[in-house]
Amino acid sequence: MAKKKLKEKEDEIENVEIDEEDEKSKKKSEDLLVSREKYLKCGIHIGTSIKTNDMRRFIYKIITNGLAVMNLKMIDNRIRIVSKFLASKKDILVVSRKIKKPVETFAKAIGANAIIGRFMPGTLTNPKSKNFAEPEVILITDPYLDKQAVKEGVEMRIPIIALCNTFNSTSFVDIILPCNNKGRKSVALIFYLLTREILKERGEIKSDEEFKLRIEDFIEEKK
């Protein structure tokens, strides 16, 4: 039953009609990592009809169909914060139960390690495990689906960064990156921007124009 409800929420997020009327009246000259139009088209700010207390501070408004809309400026700011933090780390582990292509592209581009699919118990806590890892930081795509990684990260006192939607509980997450963590285009844009900004922070590229990857390189194929 829980899996069925989660699948329904994923479909709800993927197929939502984005209401842009309020956003069009805002200034186009905002200091954002990409244009406001690009953010809106990718649905990065679309939440769900479920709003946890942990995530309420990131909600801008509730639209007519009951879905939450997250604050775009806060999302943009958190991408900057996460990028700066990750750029200072050499051993980064990205964990995702379901998302593959964006994670693989991101990990390859910045030199991170990735665990996609089932997170084997003991990966962070058992030195005898063949998958044993000792990362400086863990980046996860969903605290609910990646709860085993969260549990072990907490036990080993490894900082945890997580992409979180409005339905997520953020207990034990050190840095929350609020966003639509279910939509394909949204997740692709998140990892595209994280990759670009990390490489800039590290000095590997000097400008956005030097970044050769495209958002399309991060988009998960439909199943």
Secondary structure, 3 states (H helix, E strand, C coil): CHHHHHHHHHHHHHHCCCCCHHHHCCCCCCCCCCCHHHHHHHCCCECCCCCCHHHHHHEEEECCCCCEEECHHHHHHHHHHHHHHHHCCCCEEEEECCCCHHHHHHHHHHCCEEEECCCCCCCCCCCCCCCCCCCCEEEECCCCCCHHHHHHHHHCCCCEEEEECCCCCCCCCCEEEECCCCCHHHHHHHHHHHHHHHHHHHCCCCCHHHCCCCHHHHCCCCC
